[in-house]
Amino acid sequence: MKKYLVIALLMFNFVACNSKNEYIPEANTKVTEQVNVQEENKVEEPKEQEQPKEEPKHKVDIEEMNKKVVYLTFDDGPTRTTTLQVLDILEKNDINATFFVIGQNPDLYNKIIEKGHTIQLHTYSHKYKEVYANEESYFADLYKLEELVKTTTGISPKIVRLPGGTSTTRVKKELKYTILKRLIKEGYVYQDWNCDSGDAHGLDVTTDEIANSSFCNMRQVNLLMHDTKESTVKSLQKIIDKYRENGYSFEVLKEDSPRFQHVRQSKLVN
C-alpha cells in the first residue's frame, strides 16, 4: 500500500512541474505581443528638416572680378567738327563713351545723349584764371554749366572733372582741396583718369604716338582724350581696335563706377 502511495505522490509532483513549465512560454508570448503592439502604436517623432544653406551675402563673382573694362572719356567739347566725327566712329563700333563738356555748342548735348553716351561736367568756361580765382569762382562756373546742361537736356549730371584734373599744379593746393571737399559735401563725384592719350601734349604729337599712349594694360582703364583734337579722331579707331583685341569691354562712367582719382577722396574726408 505504501508503495502505491509513493508512486501516486511522485506522479502528482511530475504533473505539477510540467504545468509550471508550460506556463512560462505563455507569459513570454504575452510579453512579446505587448511589445509588438507598442511598436505598432509608437508614433515616430518627426525628423528635423535641414535648413537650406544661405548664400554668402557678398558672393564673389570671379568673372566680374576678372572683367577688363575701358572707359573712353572726352574733354573740352563739344565742337561742330571733331566731336561729330568722334560720334560717328563710336556709333560705327557700337561703343558708348563719356563726354566732360564745357559751355559751348549746347545744342549738341542732346545729340551726344541720343547716341547713347553720357554727359558730365568739366566747367563752363575752362579758363583757368577765372575758374581757379577762388572757391566761389569755381562753383559759380560749375553751377552755370550744370544749369545749362539741365535746361538743355533735362539731366543734372553729378560727375565732375576739374580742368587739369586734381593733380593740376595750376591752382594752389589749399584752394584745390577746399574745392574738392565742397564737391564731396554737395554730392558730386569727381573723376580723373589713369591713362592719358597724350593728345593734348602738343601740336607735333603723332597719331601713332597717341594710339600707343592710349593703351594701358590694366584691368580697369579710364582713358583721357579730347574730342577737340583732329589727331584724336585719326587715332580713335586704332585705340578701339587695340582694346578689343585685348578683351576689353567699353562702358560709360556712372556715379557708382570705380573712382579714378589723383587726389583720393579718402585723403580729404579722414
PyMOL commands that set and color helices and strands:
alter all, ss='L'
color gray80, all
select helices_A, chain A and resi 2-41+62-65+82-92+106-114+128-131+135-153+173-185+207-214+230-245+265-269
alter helices_A, ss='H'
color red, helices_A
select strands_A, chain A and resi 69-75+98-101+118-121+159-160+189-190+195-196+220-226+249-250
alter strands_A, ss='S'
color yellow, strands_A
deselect
rebuild
show_as cartoon
